[in-house]
Amino acid sequence: MFREAESSGVPFLEDLSLRTRMALVQLPLTVIMGCVALAAPAAWPGLLDETLFQVSLVVHALLFVLCWVIPWERLPSVATLSIPVGDVVAVILSRTGAIEFLPGLSILMIFPVIWLAASGRFPKAAVLVSFVVPLVMGLVPFLLGSVEVTATQVTTTMLVALMLFAVAFTVRFVTATLFLQQRKLERKDAELQRLLDSSKENEDLLKAILDTIDVGITTVDATGQVILRNRQQETFKHSASSEDRYGAEGPDVVLYGQDRKTLLPEDRTPLSRAVRGETFADYYVWTGEGAGSRALSTAARVIRAGSGGFAGAVIAYTDVTSLVEAMAAKDEVIATVSHELRAPLTSIVGNLELAQDALDPEEASSYVDIAYRAAERLTELVSDLLLSSSVAMTVHPRETDIAGLIDSVVDSVSSQASAAGIEIRTDVPAPLWTYTDPLRMGQVLDNLLSNAIKYTTEGGVVAVRARTEEGQLRLDVSDTGMGMSATDAERVFDKFFRARSVQSSAIPGTGLGLSITKAIVEGHRGKIICQSEPGQGSTFTVTLPSLVPRQHHRGKHQDSGITARDALPAV
């Protein structure tokens, strides 16, 4: 009875210990017997002299004390029935001892009867005891002859027994009904908890999926309140925050139109359009400011309620900054390549026409020479384009004297440097051996030196320095030219990239030379970096695995038994 009450959901019972609850149930019977004992000297003289009644008072008091002192929580739940069973014995003793003074004490049997019936233990026995015990308790005195038998007393005894039987039956029925209802509620509660757990798992799974994708998702209700926002959207929101504006996408959000300058009107933001019930796709906006601005392609779909009404919307944000920049870069590359190809083609056609019309053979020959040089320039451009589109940069390394290779490349660009009024300085010990592809490394040196000369003004200096450091060859090509920003220096090896300072100076170029240079260096398992400052020139540093042969003869390298396998750097 009491342990079932612990899960009944009644706060008062849940806050009380099992001992306290048992004492409270036992208290009414104990109080009644105490009141009878106190009133006995005045109302029923001689009652307290009855031995059985005295014993019954002791039993009642002992049972009440046992409710407090016995650790019922540690005993089986059936042990608690010992108290109502003891009450049955105590009531029998009380009624028998007070038969001549208070024959109606048998009605006190209702307390243990209710306790036993409500416990749910041994239901048939409890109902049977509720009838048999009162009946026997009332008939025994008649059978023993201690009380005169009358029709009224017999009838009263039968009615008391039937009444207690009815009480026990009713209590048992009500208790069983409540127990069944409680079990149904527990099953429903368990099912509800299972559904809640399943819903929580699905919610966690959905959140994990939404947080994994690189598309920002925002879900709003019919009033425009955000009810869900995934991690990517939080990133977009953070990058778009500003202290100067409140936007519909959330507090302090700045959105711009496609020109990246005009603030998007409040009613044209993706969230505002979605809340109005609009469905759209590929609606481009810009968020953030400066270098951190991002292009977002937005789409929205309406959420319908069960009745078909508007219940909210889902807005998706996709970062398409790379695509937009790639499209812009493509247009720029096409324009740049078209310009670079048109110039030599125009020169070729024009000079050939002049040569065709020239009467003097020497004059015609000079026009043909100019056209030939333009054709060579055109061939170089086409070669760079083809080389940059190659999937892999093939190198064939062998022992090479970098010092001699540098001297050769410097000689080939010296005329270009002299024409531009630029001095070339070298600081290279000779010989300086390494394991490289001389043809490819010649391209690297030619690209670096040509670039340095191209972007250095008259009177400037281009310096080439090479040395061996910690088992590696380090090659530096420095200039005193226009330089570039740190941001441009990081991107200078990208295909078709040209620094803003270069674009503004109208210096011709395709932006392919340095990307080819980097591919060649990496094909040698080396590295290349650029350090530059606007107006302070640039320094390109190439680092390659080096190879120092064991012996040289009079400055010339001879075969010292080092094989290609020995020379390859460890991987």
C-alpha positions as CSV (number, residue, x, y, z in Angstrom):
1,M,0.0,0.0,0.0
2,F,2.7,2.5,1.1
3,R,5.3,1.6,-1.5
4,E,2.8,1.9,-4.3
5,A,2.0,5.3,-2.9
6,E,5.6,6.4,-3.5
7,S,4.9,6.4,-7.3
8,S,1.4,7.8,-7.0
9,G,2.5,11.3,-7.8
10,V,1.1,12.8,-4.6
11,P,3.7,15.3,-3.4
12,F,2.6,15.1,0.2
13,L,3.2,11.3,0.4
14,E,6.4,11.4,-1.7
15,D,7.9,13.8,0.8
16,L,7.2,11.5,3.8
17,S,9.2,8.5,4.9
18,L,7.5,5.1,5.0
19,R,7.7,5.0,8.8
20,T,5.9,8.4,9.0
21,R,3.2,7.3,6.6
22,M,2.5,4.1,8.6
23,A,2.4,6.0,11.8
24,L,-0.1,8.5,10.3
25,V,-2.4,5.6,9.3
26,Q,-2.1,4.0,12.7
27,L,-2.7,7.3,14.5
28,P,-6.5,7.4,14.4
29,L,-7.0,4.0,16.1
30,T,-4.4,4.8,18.7
31,V,-6.0,8.2,19.4
32,I,-9.5,6.6,19.8
33,M,-8.1,4.0,22.2
34,G,-6.3,6.7,24.2
35,C,-9.5,8.7,24.4
36,V,-11.4,5.7,25.7
37,A,-8.8,5.0,28.3
38,L,-8.9,8.6,29.5
39,A,-12.7,8.7,29.6
40,A,-13.0,5.3,31.3
41,P,-12.7,6.4,35.0
42,A,-15.6,8.8,34.6
43,A,-17.8,7.1,31.9
44,W,-17.1,3.4,32.6
45,P,-15.9,2.8,36.1
46,G,-14.1,-0.5,36.3
47,L,-13.2,-0.7,32.7
48,L,-9.5,-0.1,33.3
49,D,-9.5,-2.9,35.9
50,E,-10.1,-5.4,33.1
51,T,-6.9,-7.3,32.3
52,L,-7.7,-8.0,28.7
53,F,-8.5,-4.3,28.1
54,Q,-5.2,-3.3,29.8
55,V,-3.4,-5.7,27.6
56,S,-5.1,-4.3,24.5
57,L,-4.0,-0.8,25.4
58,V,-0.4,-2.0,25.7
59,V,-0.7,-3.7,22.3
60,H,-2.2,-0.6,20.7
61,A,0.6,1.6,22.1
62,L,3.3,-0.9,21.1
63,L,2.0,-1.1,17.5
64,F,2.1,2.7,17.2
65,V,5.7,2.7,18.5
66,L,6.7,-0.1,16.1
67,C,5.5,2.1,13.2
68,W,8.2,4.6,14.1
69,V,11.1,2.4,15.2
70,I,11.2,-0.5,12.7
71,P,13.1,0.3,9.5
72,W,10.3,-0.8,7.1
73,E,12.2,0.5,4.1
74,R,14.7,-2.4,4.5
75,L,12.1,-5.1,4.9
76,P,9.9,-6.7,2.2
77,S,6.7,-4.7,1.5
78,V,4.5,-7.5,2.9
79,A,6.1,-6.9,6.3
80,T,4.0,-3.7,6.7
81,L,0.9,-5.9,7.0
82,S,2.0,-7.0,10.4
83,I,0.7,-3.7,11.9
84,P,-3.0,-4.1,10.7
85,V,-2.9,-7.8,11.7
86,G,-1.7,-6.7,15.1
87,D,-4.6,-4.2,15.1
88,V,-7.0,-7.0,14.6
89,V,-5.7,-8.8,17.6
90,A,-5.7,-5.6,19.7
91,V,-9.3,-4.8,18.7
92,I,-10.4,-8.3,19.6
93,L,-8.7,-7.9,23.0
94,S,-10.2,-4.5,23.5
95,R,-13.7,-5.6,22.6
96,T,-13.5,-8.8,24.7
97,G,-12.1,-6.9,27.7
98,A,-14.8,-4.2,27.4
99,I,-17.7,-6.5,26.5
100,E,-19.7,-5.5,29.5
101,F,-18.9,-1.7,29.2
102,L,-18.5,-1.0,25.5
103,P,-19.8,-3.9,23.3
104,G,-19.6,-1.5,20.3
105,L,-15.8,-1.4,20.2
106,S,-16.0,-4.1,17.6
107,I,-16.7,-1.3,15.1
108,L,-13.0,-0.3,15.5
109,M,-12.2,-3.4,13.4
110,I,-12.9,-1.1,10.4
111,F,-9.4,0.4,10.6
112,P,-7.4,-2.8,10.1
113,V,-10.0,-4.0,7.6
114,I,-9.5,-0.9,5.4
115,W,-5.7,-1.2,5.8
116,L,-5.7,-4.8,4.7
117,A,-8.1,-4.3,1.9
118,A,-6.3,-1.3,0.5
119,S,-2.9,-3.0,0.6
120,G,-3.7,-5.2,-2.4
121,R,-2.0,-8.1,-0.7
122,F,-4.0,-11.3,-0.3
123,P,-7.2,-9.7,-1.5
124,K,-9.5,-12.7,-0.9
125,A,-8.1,-13.4,2.5
126,A,-8.5,-9.7,3.5
127,V,-12.2,-9.7,2.4
128,L,-12.8,-13.0,4.2
129,V,-11.1,-11.8,7.4
130,S,-13.2,-8.6,7.3
131,F,-16.4,-10.8,7.6
132,V,-15.3,-13.8,9.6
133,V,-13.3,-12.1,12.4
134,P,-16.0,-9.6,13.4
135,L,-18.6,-12.4,13.2
136,V,-16.6,-14.8,15.4
137,M,-15.6,-11.9,17.7
138,G,-19.3,-11.2,18.3
139,L,-20.6,-14.8,18.6
140,V,-17.9,-16.2,20.8
141,P,-19.2,-14.4,24.0
142,F,-22.6,-15.8,23.3
143,L,-21.3,-19.3,22.8
144,L,-19.2,-19.1,26.0
145,G,-22.3,-17.9,27.9
146,S,-20.6,-14.7,29.2
147,V,-23.3,-12.6,27.6
148,E,-27.0,-13.2,27.4
149,V,-28.1,-14.0,23.9
150,T,-30.8,-11.7,22.4
151,A,-32.1,-11.2,19.0
152,T,-30.9,-7.6,19.0
153,Q,-27.3,-8.5,19.9
154,V,-27.2,-11.3,17.3
155,T,-28.6,-9.0,14.6
156,T,-26.1,-6.3,15.6
157,T,-23.2,-8.8,15.4
158,M,-24.3,-9.9,11.9
159,L,-24.8,-6.3,10.7
160,V,-21.3,-5.3,11.9
161,A,-19.8,-8.3,10.1
162,L,-21.7,-7.6,6.9
163,M,-20.8,-3.9,7.2
164,L,-17.1,-4.6,7.6
165,F,-17.3,-7.1,4.7
166,A,-18.9,-4.4,2.5
167,V,-16.3,-1.8,3.5
168,A,-13.5,-4.3,2.7
169,F,-15.1,-5.2,-0.6
170,T,-15.6,-1.6,-1.6
171,V,-12.1,-0.6,-0.6
172,R,-10.7,-3.5,-2.4
173,F,-12.7,-2.6,-5.6
174,V,-11.8,1.0,-5.4
175,T,-8.1,0.2,-4.8
176,A,-8.0,-2.3,-7.7
177,T,-9.7,0.3,-10.0
178,L,-7.1,2.9,-8.9
179,F,-4.3,0.4,-9.4
180,L,-5.4,-0.4,-12.9
181,Q,-5.7,3.3,-13.7
182,Q,-2.3,3.9,-12.3
183,R,-0.9,1.0,-14.4
184,K,-2.5,2.5,-17.5
185,L,-1.1,5.9,-16.7
186,E,2.3,4.4,-16.2
187,R,2.1,2.6,-19.5
188,K,1.0,5.8,-21.2
189,D,3.8,7.7,-19.5
190,A,6.3,5.1,-20.6
191,E,5.0,5.3,-24.1
192,L,5.1,9.1,-24.0
193,Q,8.7,8.9,-22.7
194,R,9.6,6.5,-25.4
195,L,8.1,8.9,-28.0
196,L,9.9,11.8,-26.4
197,D,13.2,10.0,-26.4
198,S,12.7,9.0,-30.1
199,S,11.8,12.6,-30.9
200,K,14.9,13.8,-29.1
201,E,17.1,11.3,-31.0
202,N,15.5,12.4,-34.3
203,E,16.0,16.0,-33.3
204,D,19.7,15.4,-32.4
205,L,20.2,13.5,-35.7
206,L,18.6,16.3,-37.7
207,K,20.7,18.9,-35.9
208,A,23.8,16.9,-36.5
209,I,23.0,16.7,-40.2
210,L,22.1,20.4,-40.5
211,D,25.3,21.3,-38.7
212,T,27.4,19.1,-41.0
213,I,26.2,20.6,-44.3
214,D,27.9,23.8,-45.6
215,V,24.5,25.4,-46.4
216,G,23.1,27.9,-43.9
217,I,19.5,26.9,-42.8
218,T,17.0,29.2,-41.0
219,T,13.5,28.1,-40.1
220,V,10.9,30.7,-38.9
221,D,7.3,30.5,-37.8
222,A,4.4,32.4,-39.2
223,T,5.3,35.5,-37.2
224,G,8.9,35.5,-38.4
225,Q,10.4,34.3,-35.1
226,V,13.5,32.1,-35.7
227,I,12.9,28.6,-34.4
228,L,15.9,26.9,-35.9
229,R,19.3,28.0,-37.2
230,N,22.2,25.6,-38.0
231,R,25.8,26.2,-37.3
232,Q,26.7,27.4,-40.9
233,Q,24.0,30.0,-40.7
234,E,25.4,31.2,-37.3
235,T,28.7,31.6,-39.1
236,F,27.1,33.7,-41.8
237,K,25.2,35.7,-39.2
238,H,28.4,36.4,-37.3
239,S,30.3,37.5,-40.4
240,A,27.4,39.9,-41.3
241,S,27.1,41.5,-37.9
242,S,27.3,45.3,-37.5
243,E,26.7,47.9,-34.8
244,D,25.1,50.3,-37.2
245,R,22.1,48.4,-38.6
246,Y,19.3,46.0,-37.7
247,G,18.3,43.6,-40.3
248,A,15.5,41.1,-40.8
249,E,17.9,38.2,-40.7
250,G,18.6,38.8,-37.1
251,P,20.0,41.5,-34.8
252,D,22.7,43.7,-36.4
253,V,22.8,41.9,-39.8
254,V,24.0,43.8,-42.8
255,L,23.0,42.7,-46.3
256,Y,23.9,44.3,-49.6
257,G,22.6,44.0,-53.1
258,Q,24.6,42.5,-56.0
259,D,26.7,45.7,-56.4
260,R,28.1,45.0,-52.8
261,K,27.5,48.6,-51.9
262,T,23.8,49.3,-51.7
263,L,22.1,48.2,-48.4
264,L,19.3,45.8,-49.1
265,P,15.9,47.3,-48.1
266,E,14.3,45.6,-45.1
267,D,11.4,44.3,-47.1
268,R,13.7,42.7,-49.7
269,T,15.8,40.6,-47.4
270,P,15.4,36.8,-47.9
271,L,13.8,36.4,-44.4
272,S,11.3,39.1,-45.0
273,R,10.3,37.7,-48.3
274,A,9.9,34.3,-46.9
275,V,7.8,35.5,-44.0
276,R,5.4,37.1,-46.5
277,G,5.0,33.6,-48.0
278,E,7.2,34.1,-51.1
279,T,8.9,31.1,-52.6
280,F,12.2,31.9,-54.5
281,A,15.5,30.5,-55.5
282,D,18.9,31.8,-56.6
283,Y,18.3,35.2,-54.9
284,Y,21.8,36.6,-54.5
285,V,22.8,38.9,-51.7
286,W,26.1,40.0,-50.2
287,T,26.9,39.9,-46.5
288,G,29.7,41.4,-44.5
289,E,32.0,44.2,-45.4
290,G,35.5,44.6,-46.9
291,A,37.7,41.6,-47.5
292,G,35.3,39.4,-45.4
293,S,32.3,40.0,-47.5
294,R,30.6,36.9,-48.8
295,A,28.1,36.2,-51.7
296,L,25.1,34.2,-50.7
297,S,22.6,32.5,-52.9
298,T,19.3,32.2,-51.0
299,A,16.2,30.1,-51.5
300,A,13.0,29.8,-49.5
301,R,10.1,27.3,-49.2
302,V,6.9,27.7,-47.3
303,I,5.8,25.4,-44.5
304,R,2.1,24.6,-44.6
305,A,0.0,23.8,-41.5
306,G,-2.4,20.8,-41.4
307,S,-5.2,23.1,-42.5
308,G,-3.2,24.4,-45.4
309,G,-2.4,27.8,-43.9
310,F,0.9,29.5,-43.7
311,A,2.9,28.0,-40.7
312,G,6.4,29.4,-41.5
313,A,9.2,29.0,-43.9
314,V,12.7,27.5,-44.4
315,I,15.4,29.7,-45.9
316,A,18.6,28.3,-47.3
317,Y,21.9,30.3,-47.7
318,T,24.7,28.9,-49.9
319,D,28.1,30.6,-50.0
320,V,28.9,31.2,-53.7
321,T,31.7,33.7,-53.2
322,S,34.2,31.4,-54.8
323,L,31.9,30.9,-57.8
324,V,31.3,34.6,-58.2
325,E,35.0,35.3,-57.9
326,A,35.8,32.5,-60.3
327,M,33.4,34.0,-62.9
328,A,35.0,37.4,-62.5
329,A,38.5,35.9,-62.7
330,K,37.4,34.0,-65.9
331,D,36.3,37.2,-67.5
332,E,39.5,38.9,-66.5
333,V,41.6,36.0,-67.7
334,I,39.8,36.0,-71.1
335,A,40.3,39.7,-71.4
336,T,44.0,39.5,-70.4
337,V,44.8,36.5,-72.6
338,S,42.9,38.1,-75.5
339,H,44.9,41.3,-75.1
340,E,48.2,39.5,-74.7
341,L,47.6,37.4,-77.9
342,R,46.2,40.3,-79.9
343,A,49.3,42.5,-79.4
344,P,51.8,40.1,-81.0
345,L,49.3,39.1,-83.7
346,T,48.7,42.7,-84.6
347,S,52.5,43.3,-84.8
348,I,53.0,40.2,-87.0
349,V,50.2,41.1,-89.4
350,G,51.2,44.8,-89.5
351,N,54.9,44.2,-90.1
352,L,54.3,41.5,-92.7
353,E,52.0,44.0,-94.6
354,L,54.7,46.6,-94.4
355,A,57.3,44.1,-95.6
356,Q,55.1,43.1,-98.5
357,D,54.8,46.8,-99.5
358,A,58.4,47.7,-98.9
359,L,60.6,48.2,-102.0
360,D,63.9,48.1,-100.2
361,P,65.0,44.5,-99.3
362,E,66.7,45.7,-96.2
363,E,63.6,47.6,-95.0
364,A,61.5,44.5,-95.7
365,S,64.0,42.3,-93.8
366,S,63.7,44.6,-90.7
367,Y,59.9,44.3,-90.8
368,V,60.2,40.5,-91.1
369,D,62.6,40.4,-88.1
370,I,60.1,42.4,-86.0
371,A,57.3,40.0,-87.1
372,Y,59.5,37.1,-86.2
373,R,60.1,38.3,-82.7
374,A,56.4,38.9,-82.2
375,A,55.8,35.4,-83.4
376,E,58.3,34.1,-80.9
377,R,56.5,36.1,-78.1
378,L,53.2,34.5,-79.3
379,T,54.7,31.1,-79.2
380,E,55.9,31.7,-75.6
381,L,52.4,32.8,-74.6
382,V,50.8,29.7,-76.1
383,S,53.4,27.5,-74.5
384,D,52.7,29.0,-71.1
385,L,49.0,28.4,-71.5
386,L,49.6,24.8,-72.5
387,L,52.1,24.3,-69.7
388,S,49.8,25.7,-67.1
389,S,47.0,23.4,-68.1
390,S,49.2,20.3,-67.8
391,V,48.1,18.0,-65.1
392,A,51.6,17.2,-63.9
393,M,54.9,19.0,-64.3
394,T,57.4,16.3,-65.4
395,V,61.0,16.8,-64.3
396,H,64.1,14.8,-65.1
397,P,66.7,15.7,-62.4
398,R,70.4,15.1,-62.6
399,E,73.5,16.6,-61.0
400,T,73.6,20.2,-62.1
401,D,75.9,23.1,-61.4
402,I,73.4,25.8,-60.4
403,A,76.2,28.5,-60.5
404,G,76.8,27.8,-64.2
405,L,73.0,27.7,-64.9
406,I,72.5,31.1,-63.2
407,D,75.4,32.6,-65.2
408,S,73.8,31.3,-68.4
409,V,70.3,32.8,-67.6
410,V,71.8,36.1,-66.4
411,D,73.6,36.4,-69.8
412,S,70.4,35.7,-71.7
413,V,68.4,38.5,-69.8
414,S,71.3,41.0,-69.6
415,S,70.3,42.7,-72.8
416,Q,66.7,43.2,-71.5
417,A,68.1,44.5,-68.2
418,S,70.5,46.9,-70.0
419,A,67.7,48.2,-72.2
420,A,65.6,48.9,-69.0
421,G,68.6,50.5,-67.2
422,I,68.6,47.9,-64.5
423,E,71.8,46.4,-62.9
424,I,72.0,42.6,-62.2
425,R,74.1,41.5,-59.3
426,T,75.0,37.9,-58.5
427,D,76.4,36.3,-55.3
428,V,76.9,32.6,-56.2
429,P,79.8,30.4,-55.2
430,A,81.1,28.3,-58.1
431,P,80.6,25.5,-58.6
432,L,77.3,24.9,-56.7
433,W,76.0,21.4,-57.2
434,T,72.5,20.2,-56.8
435,Y,70.2,17.5,-58.1
436,T,67.8,19.2,-60.5
437,D,66.4,19.3,-64.1
438,P,68.6,22.0,-65.7
439,L,66.0,22.7,-68.4
440,R,63.2,23.2,-65.9
441,M,65.4,25.1,-63.4
442,G,66.4,27.3,-66.3
443,Q,62.7,28.2,-66.8
444,V,62.4,29.0,-63.1
445,L,65.4,31.3,-63.2
446,D,64.3,32.9,-66.4
447,N,60.8,33.6,-65.1
448,L,62.1,35.0,-61.8
449,L,64.7,37.3,-63.4
450,S,62.3,38.4,-66.2
451,N,59.7,39.3,-63.7
452,A,62.2,41.1,-61.5
453,I,63.4,43.2,-64.5
454,K,59.8,43.8,-65.7
455,Y,58.6,45.2,-62.4
456,T,61.7,47.3,-61.6
457,T,62.0,50.8,-62.7
458,E,65.1,52.3,-64.4
459,G,68.1,52.6,-62.1
460,G,66.9,49.7,-60.0
461,V,68.9,46.5,-59.0
462,V,68.1,42.9,-59.4
463,A,70.1,40.5,-57.1
464,V,70.6,36.8,-57.4
465,R,72.1,34.9,-54.4
466,A,72.6,31.2,-54.0
467,R,74.1,29.1,-51.2
468,T,73.8,25.8,-49.4
469,E,72.2,25.8,-45.9
470,E,71.6,22.8,-43.7
471,G,71.7,20.3,-46.6
472,Q,69.5,22.4,-48.8
473,L,70.1,24.8,-51.7
474,R,68.6,28.3,-51.2
475,L,68.2,30.6,-54.1
476,D,67.0,34.2,-53.7
477,V,66.0,36.6,-56.5
478,S,65.4,40.1,-55.2
479,D,64.5,43.4,-56.8
480,T,64.0,47.0,-55.9
481,G,60.8,47.3,-57.9
482,M,57.2,48.3,-57.1
483,G,56.6,45.4,-54.7
484,M,53.1,44.3,-53.6
485,S,50.9,43.9,-50.6
486,A,51.2,40.9,-48.2
487,T,47.8,39.7,-49.4
488,D,48.9,39.8,-53.1
489,A,52.2,38.1,-52.2
490,E,50.2,35.1,-50.8
491,R,48.3,34.7,-54.1
492,V,51.1,35.6,-56.5
493,F,51.6,31.9,-57.4
494,D,47.9,31.4,-58.4
495,K,47.1,30.9,-62.1
496,F,46.2,34.1,-63.9
497,F,46.6,36.2,-60.7
498,R,48.1,39.7,-61.1
499,A,48.6,42.1,-58.3
500,R,46.6,45.3,-58.2
501,S,49.7,47.4,-58.4
502,V,50.6,45.6,-61.6
503,Q,47.2,45.9,-63.1
504,S,47.1,49.6,-62.5
505,S,50.6,50.0,-64.1
506,A,49.4,48.4,-67.4
507,I,52.5,46.1,-67.5
508,P,51.7,43.3,-69.9
509,G,51.5,39.7,-68.6
510,T,49.2,36.6,-68.3
511,G,49.8,35.7,-64.6
512,L,51.0,32.2,-65.6
513,G,54.8,32.5,-65.2
514,L,54.9,32.2,-61.4
515,S,52.3,29.4,-61.2
516,I,54.5,27.4,-63.7
517,T,57.5,28.3,-61.6
518,K,55.9,26.9,-58.5
519,A,54.9,23.7,-60.2
520,I,58.5,23.1,-61.4
521,V,59.9,23.8,-57.9
522,E,57.4,21.5,-56.3
523,G,58.2,18.9,-58.9
524,H,61.8,19.0,-57.5
525,R,60.3,18.5,-54.0
526,G,61.2,22.0,-53.2
527,K,59.4,25.2,-52.0
528,I,59.1,28.7,-53.2
529,I,57.9,31.7,-51.2
530,C,57.5,35.5,-51.9
531,Q,58.2,38.3,-49.5
532,S,57.2,41.8,-50.6
533,E,56.2,45.3,-49.5
534,P,54.6,48.0,-51.7
535,G,57.4,50.3,-53.0
536,Q,60.1,48.2,-51.4
537,G,60.6,45.5,-54.0
538,S,60.1,41.7,-53.8
539,T,62.2,38.7,-52.9
540,F,61.5,35.2,-54.2
541,T,63.2,32.4,-52.3
542,V,63.5,28.9,-53.8
543,T,64.6,26.0,-51.5
544,L,65.7,22.7,-53.1
545,P,67.4,19.5,-51.8
546,S,71.1,19.9,-52.5
547,L,73.8,17.4,-53.6
548,V,77.5,18.0,-52.9
549,P,79.8,15.6,-54.9
550,R,82.7,14.0,-53.1
551,Q,85.4,15.3,-55.5
552,H,86.0,17.8,-58.2
553,H,88.8,18.2,-60.6
554,R,90.0,21.7,-61.3
555,G,86.5,23.1,-60.8
556,K,84.9,20.6,-63.1
557,H,82.5,18.0,-61.9
558,Q,83.4,14.3,-62.6
559,D,81.5,11.1,-61.9
560,S,82.2,10.3,-58.2
561,G,80.0,7.2,-58.0
562,I,76.9,9.0,-56.7
563,T,73.9,7.5,-58.4
564,A,70.5,9.1,-59.0
565,R,69.1,6.9,-56.3
566,D,71.7,8.2,-53.8
567,A,71.0,11.8,-54.8
568,L,67.2,11.6,-54.4
569,P,66.0,13.3,-51.2
570,A,64.5,11.1,-48.5
571,V,60.7,10.8,-48.5
